Amino acid sequence: MGCGLLLCLPLIADGFLQLLTPYESTNFKRVLTGVPFGFGLGILLCSMFAARADAFYGAGQVLLPGEARFTLTSKGRQEAE
């Protein structure tokens, strides 16, 4: 995960430099900062979504934002709605 963050830093630094100063990067610099950012973002997303099957007995134990959980609805409830 640290490697992913490290690869994202050049694009973030270049963006803030353009925001705070009159500096404007060239297309070549955008490619040089964008390619590592793409790899870094991929590494970050893969590490965030990597499943640890041994940590959970079922999908219902995974906590989501708002204390939601992965659960299957019963057929009776689906047909009633």
PDB file with one MODEL, atoms N, CA, C and O in Angstrom:
MODEL        1
ATOM      1  N   MET A   1       0.824  -1.179   0.000  1.00  0.00           N
ATOM      2  CA  MET A   1       0.000   0.000   0.000  1.00  0.00           C
ATOM      3  C   MET A   1       0.872   1.246   0.000  1.00  0.00           C
ATOM      4  O   MET A   1       0.518   2.250  -0.620  1.00  0.00           O
ATOM      5  N   GLY A   2       1.997   1.193   0.683  1.00  0.00           N
ATOM      6  CA  GLY A   2       2.907   2.329   0.706  1.00  0.00           C
ATOM      7  C   GLY A   2       3.485   2.611  -0.665  1.00  0.00           C
ATOM      8  O   GLY A   2       3.702   3.766  -1.029  1.00  0.00           O
ATOM      9  N   CYS A   3       3.735   1.553  -1.427  1.00  0.00           N
ATOM     10  CA  CYS A   3       4.249   1.710  -2.794  1.00  0.00           C
ATOM     11  C   CYS A   3       3.216   2.415  -3.662  1.00  0.00           C
ATOM     12  O   CYS A   3       3.569   3.267  -4.477  1.00  0.00           O
ATOM     13  N   GLY A   4       1.957   2.070  -3.496  1.00  0.00           N
ATOM     14  CA  GLY A   4       0.890   2.713  -4.257  1.00  0.00           C
ATOM     15  C   GLY A   4       0.796   4.194  -3.946  1.00  0.00           C
ATOM     16  O   GLY A   4       0.635   5.016  -4.848  1.00  0.00           O
ATOM     17  N   LEU A   5       0.896   4.538  -2.658  1.00  0.00           N
ATOM     18  CA  LEU A   5       0.864   5.948  -2.274  1.00  0.00           C
ATOM     19  C   LEU A   5       2.072   6.695  -2.814  1.00  0.00           C
ATOM     20  O   LEU A   5       1.957   7.838  -3.258  1.00  0.00           O
ATOM     21  N   LEU A   6       3.217   6.054  -2.774  1.00  0.00           N
ATOM     22  CA  LEU A   6       4.437   6.679  -3.267  1.00  0.00           C
ATOM     23  C   LEU A   6       4.347   6.985  -4.758  1.00  0.00           C
ATOM     24  O   LEU A   6       4.826   8.027  -5.208  1.00  0.00           O
ATOM     25  N   LEU A   7       3.741   6.089  -5.521  1.00  0.00           N
ATOM     26  CA  LEU A   7       3.596   6.307  -6.957  1.00  0.00           C
ATOM     27  C   LEU A   7       2.563   7.383  -7.281  1.00  0.00           C
ATOM     28  O   LEU A   7       2.590   7.949  -8.374  1.00  0.00           O
ATOM     29  N   CYS A   8       1.662   7.673  -6.363  1.00  0.00           N
ATOM     30  CA  CYS A   8       0.650   8.712  -6.584  1.00  0.00           C
ATOM     31  C   CYS A   8       1.179  10.110  -6.276  1.00  0.00           C
ATOM     32  O   CYS A   8       0.607  11.096  -6.743  1.00  0.00           O
ATOM     33  N   LEU A   9       2.248  10.217  -5.509  1.00  0.00           N
ATOM     34  CA  LEU A   9       2.755  11.519  -5.086  1.00  0.00           C
ATOM     35  C   LEU A   9       3.163  12.458  -6.224  1.00  0.00           C
ATOM     36  O   LEU A   9       2.853  13.646  -6.134  1.00  0.00           O
ATOM     37  N   PRO A  10       3.839  12.003  -7.293  1.00  0.00           N
ATOM     38  CA  PRO A  10       4.227  12.953  -8.345  1.00  0.00           C
ATOM     39  C   PRO A  10       3.037  13.677  -8.977  1.00  0.00           C
ATOM     40  O   PRO A  10       3.113  14.883  -9.213  1.00  0.00           O
ATOM     41  N   LEU A  11       1.959  12.979  -9.251  1.00  0.00           N
ATOM     42  CA  LEU A  11       0.787  13.606  -9.852  1.00  0.00           C
ATOM     43  C   LEU A  11       0.146  14.579  -8.871  1.00  0.00           C
ATOM     44  O   LEU A  11      -0.276  15.667  -9.263  1.00  0.00           O
ATOM     45  N   ILE A  12       0.071  14.201  -7.620  1.00  0.00           N
ATOM     46  CA  ILE A  12      -0.520  15.074  -6.604  1.00  0.00           C
ATOM     47  C   ILE A  12       0.323  16.332  -6.440  1.00  0.00           C
ATOM     48  O   ILE A  12      -0.215  17.437  -6.373  1.00  0.00           O
ATOM     49  N   ALA A  13       1.647  16.170  -6.374  1.00  0.00           N
ATOM     50  CA  ALA A  13       2.536  17.325  -6.234  1.00  0.00           C
ATOM     51  C   ALA A  13       2.438  18.238  -7.451  1.00  0.00           C
ATOM     52  O   ALA A  13       2.393  19.459  -7.302  1.00  0.00           O
ATOM     53  N   ASP A  14       2.405  17.670  -8.643  1.00  0.00           N
ATOM     54  CA  ASP A  14       2.304  18.467  -9.863  1.00  0.00           C
ATOM     55  C   ASP A  14       0.973  19.217  -9.905  1.00  0.00           C
ATOM     56  O   ASP A  14       0.929  20.379 -10.308  1.00  0.00           O
ATOM     57  N   GLY A  15      -0.094  18.568  -9.499  1.00  0.00           N
ATOM     58  CA  GLY A  15      -1.405  19.216  -9.485  1.00  0.00           C
ATOM     59  C   GLY A  15      -1.463  20.375  -8.515  1.00  0.00           C
ATOM     60  O   GLY A  15      -1.983  21.439  -8.850  1.00  0.00           O
ATOM     61  N   PHE A  16      -0.933  20.183  -7.307  1.00  0.00           N
ATOM     62  CA  PHE A  16      -0.942  21.272  -6.337  1.00  0.00           C
ATOM     63  C   PHE A  16      -0.005  22.394  -6.751  1.00  0.00           C
ATOM     64  O   PHE A  16      -0.287  23.562  -6.486  1.00  0.00           O
ATOM     65  N   LEU A  17       1.105  22.059  -7.396  1.00  0.00           N
ATOM     66  CA  LEU A  17       2.020  23.088  -7.886  1.00  0.00           C
ATOM     67  C   LEU A  17       1.331  23.959  -8.932  1.00  0.00           C
ATOM     68  O   LEU A  17       1.520  25.175  -8.947  1.00  0.00           O
ATOM     69  N   GLN A  18       0.540  23.350  -9.799  1.00  0.00           N
ATOM     70  CA  GLN A  18      -0.207  24.114 -10.801  1.00  0.00           C
ATOM     71  C   GLN A  18      -1.313  24.940 -10.150  1.00  0.00           C
ATOM     72  O   GLN A  18      -1.621  26.040 -10.608  1.00  0.00           O
ATOM     73  N   LEU A  19      -1.903  24.416  -9.093  1.00  0.00           N
ATOM     74  CA  LEU A  19      -2.985  25.121  -8.414  1.00  0.00           C
ATOM     75  C   LEU A  19      -2.480  26.359  -7.678  1.00  0.00           C
ATOM     76  O   LEU A  19      -3.137  27.400  -7.681  1.00  0.00           O
ATOM     77  N   LEU A  20      -1.314  26.243  -7.051  1.00  0.00           N
ATOM     78  CA  LEU A  20      -0.821  27.304  -6.182  1.00  0.00           C
ATOM     79  C   LEU A  20       0.112  28.295  -6.862  1.00  0.00           C
ATOM     80  O   LEU A  20       0.378  29.362  -6.309  1.00  0.00           O
ATOM     81  N   THR A  21       0.612  27.972  -8.042  1.00  0.00           N
ATOM     82  CA  THR A  21       1.543  28.856  -8.753  1.00  0.00           C
ATOM     83  C   THR A  21       1.080  29.021 -10.196  1.00  0.00           C
ATOM     84  O   THR A  21       0.177  28.312 -10.641  1.00  0.00           O
ATOM     85  N   PRO A  22       1.692  29.954 -10.934  1.00  0.00           N
ATOM     86  CA  PRO A  22       1.328  30.106 -12.348  1.00  0.00           C
ATOM     87  C   PRO A  22       1.918  29.012 -13.252  1.00  0.00           C
ATOM     88  O   PRO A  22       1.701  29.036 -14.463  1.00  0.00           O
ATOM     89  N   TYR A  23       2.654  28.064 -12.682  1.00  0.00           N
ATOM     90  CA  TYR A  23       3.269  26.975 -13.442  1.00  0.00           C
ATOM     91  C   TYR A  23       2.204  26.114 -14.106  1.00  0.00           C
ATOM     92  O   TYR A  23       1.169  25.828 -13.505  1.00  0.00           O
ATOM     93  N   GLU A  24       2.458  25.703 -15.342  1.00  0.00           N
ATOM     94  CA  GLU A  24       1.572  24.775 -16.041  1.00  0.00           C
ATOM     95  C   GLU A  24       2.424  23.676 -16.658  1.00  0.00           C
ATOM     96  O   GLU A  24       3.375  23.961 -17.385  1.00  0.00           O
ATOM     97  N   SER A  25       2.092  22.426 -16.373  1.00  0.00           N
ATOM     98  CA  SER A  25       2.901  21.316 -16.874  1.00  0.00           C
ATOM     99  C   SER A  25       2.599  21.039 -18.341  1.00  0.00           C
ATOM    100  O   SER A  25       1.537  21.389 -18.855  1.00  0.00           O
ATOM    101  N   THR A  26       3.553  20.407 -18.993  1.00  0.00           N
ATOM    102  CA  THR A  26       3.405  20.052 -20.406  1.00  0.00           C
ATOM    103  C   THR A  26       2.758  18.672 -20.504  1.00  0.00           C
ATOM    104  O   THR A  26       2.622  17.965 -19.506  1.00  0.00           O
ATOM    105  N   ASN A  27       2.367  18.305 -21.705  1.00  0.00           N
ATOM    106  CA  ASN A  27       1.762  16.986 -21.907  1.00  0.00           C
ATOM    107  C   ASN A  27       2.735  15.869 -21.544  1.00  0.00           C
ATOM    108  O   ASN A  27       2.331  14.840 -21.004  1.00  0.00           O
ATOM    109  N   PHE A  28       4.023  16.075 -21.843  1.00  0.00           N
ATOM    110  CA  PHE A  28       5.026  15.064 -21.521  1.00  0.00           C
ATOM    111  C   PHE A  28       5.109  14.855 -20.008  1.00  0.00           C
ATOM    112  O   PHE A  28       5.196  13.719 -19.542  1.00  0.00           O
ATOM    113  N   LYS A  29       5.082  15.946 -19.240  1.00  0.00           N
ATOM    114  CA  LYS A  29       5.122  15.823 -17.777  1.00  0.00           C
ATOM    115  C   LYS A  29       3.845  15.173 -17.250  1.00  0.00           C
ATOM    116  O   LYS A  29       3.875  14.448 -16.256  1.00  0.00           O
ATOM    117  N   ARG A  30       2.745  15.432 -17.910  1.00  0.00           N
ATOM    118  CA  ARG A  30       1.491  14.805 -17.489  1.00  0.00           C
ATOM    119  C   ARG A  30       1.543  13.295 -17.690  1.00  0.00           C
ATOM    120  O   ARG A  30       1.027  12.534 -16.871  1.00  0.00           O
ATOM    121  N   VAL A  31       2.169  12.869 -18.781  1.00  0.00           N
ATOM    122  CA  VAL A  31       2.335  11.431 -19.010  1.00  0.00           C
ATOM    123  C   VAL A  31       3.288  10.846 -17.970  1.00  0.00           C
ATOM    124  O   VAL A  31       3.041   9.769 -17.428  1.00  0.00           O
ATOM    125  N   LEU A  32       4.389  11.571 -17.694  1.00  0.00           N
ATOM    126  CA  LEU A  32       5.365  11.084 -16.717  1.00  0.00           C
ATOM    127  C   LEU A  32       4.787  10.981 -15.307  1.00  0.00           C
ATOM    128  O   LEU A  32       5.211  10.126 -14.529  1.00  0.00           O
ATOM    129  N   THR A  33       3.834  11.831 -14.971  1.00  0.00           N
ATOM    130  CA  THR A  33       3.217  11.738 -13.645  1.00  0.00           C
ATOM    131  C   THR A  33       1.967  10.855 -13.663  1.00  0.00           C
ATOM    132  O   THR A  33       1.626  10.248 -12.647  1.00  0.00           O
ATOM    133  N   GLY A  34       1.284  10.778 -14.801  1.00  0.00           N
ATOM    134  CA  GLY A  34       0.040  10.017 -14.893  1.00  0.00           C
ATOM    135  C   GLY A  34       0.237   8.515 -14.934  1.00  0.00           C
ATOM    136  O   GLY A  34      -0.554   7.772 -14.354  1.00  0.00           O
ATOM    137  N   VAL A  35       1.279   8.056 -15.609  1.00  0.00           N
ATOM    138  CA  VAL A  35       1.522   6.608 -15.699  1.00  0.00           C
ATOM    139  C   VAL A  35       1.833   6.017 -14.320  1.00  0.00           C
ATOM    140  O   VAL A  35       1.230   5.011 -13.947  1.00  0.00           O
ATOM    141  N   PRO A  36       2.763   6.615 -13.547  1.00  0.00           N
ATOM    142  CA  PRO A  36       2.974   6.066 -12.197  1.00  0.00           C
ATOM    143  C   PRO A  36       1.724   6.174 -11.319  1.00  0.00           C
ATOM    144  O   PRO A  36       1.464   5.299 -10.493  1.00  0.00           O
ATOM    145  N   PHE A  37       0.949   7.257 -11.504  1.00  0.00           N
ATOM    146  CA  PHE A  37      -0.288   7.397 -10.738  1.00  0.00           C
ATOM    147  C   PHE A  37      -1.254   6.258 -11.059  1.00  0.00           C
ATOM    148  O   PHE A  37      -1.890   5.714 -10.157  1.00  0.00           O
ATOM    149  N   GLY A  38      -1.366   5.897 -12.323  1.00  0.00           N
ATOM    150  CA  GLY A  38      -2.246   4.797 -12.718  1.00  0.00           C
ATOM    151  C   GLY A  38      -1.821   3.484 -12.093  1.00  0.00           C
ATOM    152  O   GLY A  38      -2.656   2.726 -11.598  1.00  0.00           O
ATOM    153  N   PHE A  39      -0.524   3.212 -12.115  1.00  0.00           N
ATOM    154  CA  PHE A  39      -0.025   1.995 -11.466  1.00  0.00           C
ATOM    155  C   PHE A  39      -0.247   2.059  -9.959  1.00  0.00           C
ATOM    156  O   PHE A  39      -0.668   1.081  -9.341  1.00  0.00           O
ATOM    157  N   GLY A  40       0.041   3.220  -9.375  1.00  0.00           N
ATOM    158  CA  GLY A  40      -0.142   3.388  -7.931  1.00  0.00           C
ATOM    159  C   GLY A  40      -1.585   3.236  -7.514  1.00  0.00           C
ATOM    160  O   GLY A  40      -1.880   2.605  -6.499  1.00  0.00           O
ATOM    161  N   LEU A  41      -2.493   3.813  -8.293  1.00  0.00           N
ATOM    162  CA  LEU A  41      -3.914   3.687  -7.990  1.00  0.00           C
ATOM    163  C   LEU A  41      -4.363   2.234  -8.111  1.00  0.00           C
ATOM    164  O   LEU A  41      -5.171   1.758  -7.313  1.00  0.00           O
ATOM    165  N   GLY A  42      -3.836   1.537  -9.111  1.00  0.00           N
ATOM    166  CA  GLY A  42      -4.144   0.114  -9.257  1.00  0.00           C
ATOM    167  C   GLY A  42      -3.660  -0.693  -8.070  1.00  0.00           C
ATOM    168  O   GLY A  42      -4.368  -1.573  -7.581  1.00  0.00           O
ATOM    169  N   ILE A  43      -2.455  -0.396  -7.605  1.00  0.00           N
ATOM    170  CA  ILE A  43      -1.911  -1.088  -6.432  1.00  0.00           C
ATOM    171  C   ILE A  43      -2.763  -0.797  -5.203  1.00  0.00           C
ATOM    172  O   ILE A  43      -3.076  -1.700  -4.428  1.00  0.00           O
ATOM    173  N   LEU A  44      -3.141   0.484  -5.027  1.00  0.00           N
ATOM    174  CA  LEU A  44      -3.971   0.848  -3.879  1.00  0.00           C
ATOM    175  C   LEU A  44      -5.323   0.144  -3.911  1.00  0.00           C
ATOM    176  O   LEU A  44      -5.768  -0.404  -2.902  1.00  0.00           O
ATOM    177  N   LEU A  45      -5.972   0.159  -5.067  1.00  0.00           N
ATOM    178  CA  LEU A  45      -7.288  -0.474  -5.170  1.00  0.00           C
ATOM    179  C   LEU A  45      -7.204  -1.979  -4.955  1.00  0.00           C
ATOM    180  O   LEU A  45      -8.054  -2.566  -4.285  1.00  0.00           O
ATOM    181  N   CYS A  46      -6.179  -2.597  -5.525  1.00  0.00           N
ATOM    182  CA  CYS A  46      -6.021  -4.050  -5.335  1.00  0.00           C
ATOM    183  C   CYS A  46      -5.773  -4.390  -3.876  1.00  0.00           C
ATOM    184  O   CYS A  46      -6.306  -5.376  -3.365  1.00  0.00           O
ATOM    185  N   SER A  47      -4.967  -3.582  -3.204  1.00  0.00           N
ATOM    186  CA  SER A  47      -4.697  -3.874  -1.795  1.00  0.00           C
ATOM    187  C   SER A  47      -5.917  -3.599  -0.927  1.00  0.00           C
ATOM    188  O   SER A  47      -6.115  -4.265   0.090  1.00  0.00           O
ATOM    189  N   MET A  48      -6.744  -2.616  -1.320  1.00  0.00           N
ATOM    190  CA  MET A  48      -7.946  -2.328  -0.534  1.00  0.00           C
ATOM    191  C   MET A  48      -9.018  -3.394  -0.707  1.00  0.00           C
ATOM    192  O   MET A  48      -9.725  -3.733   0.242  1.00  0.00           O
ATOM    193  N   PHE A  49      -9.138  -3.921  -1.924  1.00  0.00           N
ATOM    194  CA  PHE A  49     -10.186  -4.893  -2.202  1.00  0.00           C
ATOM    195  C   PHE A  49      -9.723  -6.341  -2.084  1.00  0.00           C
ATOM    196  O   PHE A  49     -10.492  -7.264  -2.354  1.00  0.00           O
ATOM    197  N   ALA A  50      -8.474  -6.542  -1.684  1.00  0.00           N
ATOM    198  CA  ALA A  50      -7.970  -7.913  -1.551  1.00  0.00           C
ATOM    199  C   ALA A  50      -8.752  -8.628  -0.455  1.00  0.00           C
ATOM    200  O   ALA A  50      -8.883  -8.133   0.664  1.00  0.00           O
ATOM    201  N   ALA A  51      -9.252  -9.770  -0.795  1.00  0.00           N
ATOM    202  CA  ALA A  51     -10.070 -10.523   0.158  1.00  0.00           C
ATOM    203  C   ALA A  51      -9.176 -11.346   1.067  1.00  0.00           C
ATOM    204  O   ALA A  51      -8.207 -11.960   0.620  1.00  0.00           O
ATOM    205  N   ARG A  52      -9.509 -11.351   2.326  1.00  0.00           N
ATOM    206  CA  ARG A  52      -8.829 -12.209   3.287  1.00  0.00           C
ATOM    207  C   ARG A  52      -9.851 -13.227   3.773  1.00  0.00           C
ATOM    208  O   ARG A  52     -10.513 -13.031   4.792  1.00  0.00           O
ATOM    209  N   ALA A  53      -9.961 -14.296   3.037  1.00  0.00           N
ATOM    210  CA  ALA A  53     -10.995 -15.293   3.340  1.00  0.00           C
ATOM    211  C   ALA A  53     -10.824 -15.899   4.726  1.00  0.00           C
ATOM    212  O   ALA A  53     -11.810 -16.287   5.352  1.00  0.00           O
ATOM    213  N   ASP A  54      -9.590 -15.987   5.215  1.00  0.00           N
ATOM    214  CA  ASP A  54      -9.381 -16.592   6.528  1.00  0.00           C
ATOM    215  C   ASP A  54      -9.825 -15.674   7.666  1.00  0.00           C
ATOM    216  O   ASP A  54      -9.960 -16.132   8.801  1.00  0.00           O
ATOM    217  N   ALA A  55     -10.055 -14.389   7.389  1.00  0.00           N
ATOM    218  CA  ALA A  55     -10.468 -13.455   8.433  1.00  0.00           C
ATOM    219  C   ALA A  55     -11.977 -13.471   8.667  1.00  0.00           C
ATOM    220  O   ALA A  55     -12.446 -12.981   9.694  1.00  0.00           O
ATOM    221  N   PHE A  56     -12.744 -14.026   7.728  1.00  0.00           N
ATOM    222  CA  PHE A  56     -14.199 -14.029   7.843  1.00  0.00           C
ATOM    223  C   PHE A  56     -14.732 -15.427   7.569  1.00  0.00           C
ATOM    224  O   PHE A  56     -14.170 -16.171   6.764  1.00  0.00           O
ATOM    225  N   TYR A  57     -15.817 -15.777   8.243  1.00  0.00           N
ATOM    226  CA  TYR A  57     -16.478 -17.053   7.991  1.00  0.00           C
ATOM    227  C   TYR A  57     -17.516 -16.938   6.894  1.00  0.00           C
ATOM    228  O   TYR A  57     -17.906 -17.944   6.303  1.00  0.00           O
ATOM    229  N   GLY A  58     -17.964 -15.741   6.618  1.00  0.00           N
ATOM    230  CA  GLY A  58     -18.955 -15.535   5.572  1.00  0.00           C
ATOM    231  C   GLY A  58     -19.025 -14.066   5.201  1.00  0.00           C
ATOM    232  O   GLY A  58     -18.499 -13.212   5.914  1.00  0.00           O
ATOM    233  N   ALA A  59     -19.668 -13.777   4.097  1.00  0.00           N
ATOM    234  CA  ALA A  59     -19.758 -12.400   3.625  1.00  0.00           C
ATOM    235  C   ALA A  59     -20.567 -11.528   4.574  1.00  0.00           C
ATOM    236  O   ALA A  59     -20.392 -10.309   4.576  1.00  0.00           O
ATOM    237  N   GLY A  60     -21.437 -12.108   5.371  1.00  0.00           N
ATOM    238  CA  GLY A  60     -22.245 -11.344   6.312  1.00  0.00           C
ATOM    239  C   GLY A  60     -21.446 -10.710   7.429  1.00  0.00           C
ATOM    240  O   GLY A  60     -21.953  -9.819   8.111  1.00  0.00           O
ATOM    241  N   GLN A  61     -20.204 -11.141   7.641  1.00  0.00           N
ATOM    242  CA  GLN A  61     -19.370 -10.567   8.690  1.00  0.00           C
ATOM    243  C   GLN A  61     -18.599  -9.340   8.225  1.00  0.00           C
ATOM    244  O   GLN A  61     -17.986  -8.660   9.048  1.00  0.00           O
ATOM    245  N   VAL A  62     -18.612  -9.040   6.947  1.00  0.00           N
ATOM    246  CA  VAL A  62     -17.896  -7.883   6.423  1.00  0.00           C
ATOM    247  C   VAL A  62     -18.712  -6.636   6.720  1.00  0.00           C
ATOM    248  O   VAL A  62     -19.872  -6.539   6.319  1.00  0.00           O
ATOM    249  N   LEU A  63     -18.108  -5.678   7.423  1.00  0.00           N
ATOM    250  CA  LEU A  63     -18.800  -4.434   7.738  1.00  0.00           C
ATOM    251  C   LEU A  63     -18.585  -3.427   6.620  1.00  0.00           C
ATOM    252  O   LEU A  63     -17.463  -3.225   6.157  1.00  0.00           O
ATOM    253  N   LEU A  64     -19.661  -2.805   6.197  1.00  0.00           N
ATOM    254  CA  LEU A  64     -19.622  -1.777   5.166  1.00  0.00           C
ATOM    255  C   LEU A  64     -19.965  -0.439   5.804  1.00  0.00           C
ATOM    256  O   LEU A  64     -20.428  -0.408   6.945  1.00  0.00           O
ATOM    257  N   PRO A  65     -19.750   0.670   5.098  1.00  0.00           N
ATOM    258  CA  PRO A  65     -20.139   1.969   5.651  1.00  0.00           C
ATOM    259  C   PRO A  65     -21.618   1.984   6.027  1.00  0.00           C
ATOM    260  O   PRO A  65     -22.443   1.372   5.348  1.00  0.00           O
ATOM    261  N   GLY A  66     -21.943   2.671   7.091  1.00  0.00           N
ATOM    262  CA  GLY A  66     -23.319   2.720   7.561  1.00  0.00           C
ATOM    263  C   GLY A  66     -23.743   1.443   8.254  1.00  0.00           C
ATOM    264  O   GLY A  66     -24.938   1.183   8.399  1.00  0.00           O
ATOM    265  N   GLU A  67     -22.780   0.643   8.683  1.00  0.00           N
ATOM    266  CA  GLU A  67     -23.011  -0.649   9.334  1.00  0.00           C
ATOM    267  C   GLU A  67     -23.876  -1.584   8.496  1.00  0.00           C
ATOM    268  O   GLU A  67     -24.616  -2.402   9.043  1.00  0.00           O
ATOM    269  N   ALA A  68     -23.788  -1.468   7.183  1.00  0.00           N
ATOM    270  CA  ALA A  68     -24.474  -2.389   6.276  1.00  0.00           C
ATOM    271  C   ALA A  68     -23.669  -3.682   6.203  1.00  0.00           C
ATOM    272  O   ALA A  68     -22.483  -3.699   6.534  1.00  0.00           O
ATOM    273  N   ARG A  69     -24.305  -4.749   5.776  1.00  0.00           N
ATOM    274  CA  ARG A  69     -23.641  -6.048   5.655  1.00  0.00           C
ATOM    275  C   ARG A  69     -24.048  -6.715   4.358  1.00  0.00           C
ATOM    276  O   ARG A  69     -25.107  -6.433   3.798  1.00  0.00           O
ATOM    277  N   PHE A  70     -23.180  -7.614   3.886  1.00  0.00           N
ATOM    278  CA  PHE A  70     -23.516  -8.445   2.736  1.00  0.00           C
ATOM    279  C   PHE A  70     -24.406  -9.581   3.221  1.00  0.00           C
ATOM    280  O   PHE A  70     -23.949 -10.436   3.979  1.00  0.00           O
ATOM    281  N   THR A  71     -25.642  -9.607   2.807  1.00  0.00           N
ATOM    282  CA  THR A  71     -26.533 -10.711   3.163  1.00  0.00           C
ATOM    283  C   THR A  71     -27.432 -11.023   1.982  1.00  0.00           C
ATOM    284  O   THR A  71     -27.753 -10.150   1.176  1.00  0.00           O
ATOM    285  N   LEU A  72     -27.826 -12.268   1.894  1.00  0.00           N
ATOM    286  CA  LEU A  72     -28.774 -12.679   0.864  1.00  0.00           C
ATOM    287  C   LEU A  72     -30.180 -12.569   1.426  1.00  0.00           C
ATOM    288  O   LEU A  72     -30.434 -12.944   2.571  1.00  0.00           O
ATOM    289  N   THR A  73     -31.081 -12.059   0.621  1.00  0.00           N
ATOM    290  CA  THR A  73     -32.467 -11.987   1.070  1.00  0.00           C
ATOM    291  C   THR A  73     -33.136 -13.325   0.815  1.00  0.00           C
ATOM    292  O   THR A  73     -32.785 -14.038  -0.125  1.00  0.00           O
ATOM    293  N   SER A  74     -34.092 -13.657   1.651  1.00  0.00           N
ATOM    294  CA  SER A  74     -34.801 -14.921   1.462  1.00  0.00           C
ATOM    295  C   SER A  74     -35.783 -14.788   0.310  1.00  0.00           C
ATOM    296  O   SER A  74     -36.219 -13.684  -0.014  1.00  0.00           O
ATOM    297  N   LYS A  75     -36.130 -15.902  -0.305  1.00  0.00           N
ATOM    298  CA  LYS A  75     -37.049 -15.881  -1.449  1.00  0.00           C
ATOM    299  C   LYS A  75     -38.416 -15.344  -1.051  1.00  0.00           C
ATOM    300  O   LYS A  75     -39.062 -14.655  -1.841  1.00  0.00           O
ATOM    301  N   GLY A  76     -38.859 -15.645   0.146  1.00  0.00           N
ATOM    302  CA  GLY A  76     -40.163 -15.184   0.600  1.00  0.00           C
ATOM    303  C   GLY A  76     -40.236 -13.669   0.676  1.00  0.00           C
ATOM    304  O   GLY A  76     -41.252 -13.074   0.316  1.00  0.00           O
ATOM    305  N   ARG A  77     -39.166 -13.043   1.143  1.00  0.00           N
ATOM    306  CA  ARG A  77     -39.141 -11.584   1.228  1.00  0.00           C
ATOM    307  C   ARG A  77     -39.106 -10.951  -0.146  1.00  0.00           C
ATOM    308  O   ARG A  77     -39.746  -9.924  -0.370  1.00  0.00           O
ATOM    309  N   GLN A  78     -38.370 -11.545  -1.070  1.00  0.00           N
ATOM    310  CA  GLN A  78     -38.271 -10.987  -2.420  1.00  0.00           C
ATOM    311  C   GLN A  78     -39.608 -11.056  -3.134  1.00  0.00           C
ATOM    312  O   GLN A  78     -39.981 -10.119  -3.839  1.00  0.00           O
ATOM    313  N   GLU A  79     -40.331 -12.147  -2.962  1.00  0.00           N
ATOM    314  CA  GLU A  79     -41.613 -12.306  -3.643  1.00  0.00           C
ATOM    315  C   GLU A  79     -42.670 -11.387  -3.055  1.00  0.00           C
ATOM    316  O   GLU A  79     -43.574 -10.957  -3.771  1.00  0.00           O
ATOM    317  N   ALA A  80     -42.579 -11.074  -1.763  1.00  0.00           N
ATOM    318  CA  ALA A  80     -43.560 -10.214  -1.117  1.00  0.00           C
ATOM    319  C   ALA A  80     -43.429  -8.769  -1.590  1.00  0.00           C
ATOM    320  O   ALA A  80     -44.405  -8.020  -1.586  1.00  0.00           O
ATOM    321  N   GLU A  81     -42.235  -8.384  -1.991  1.00  0.00           N
ATOM    322  CA  GLU A  81     -42.008  -7.002  -2.423  1.00  0.00           C
ATOM    323  C   GLU A  81     -42.352  -6.878  -3.830  1.00  0.00           C
ATOM    324  O   GLU A  81     -42.236  -5.793  -4.401  1.00  0.00           O
TER     325      GLU A  81
ENDMDL
END
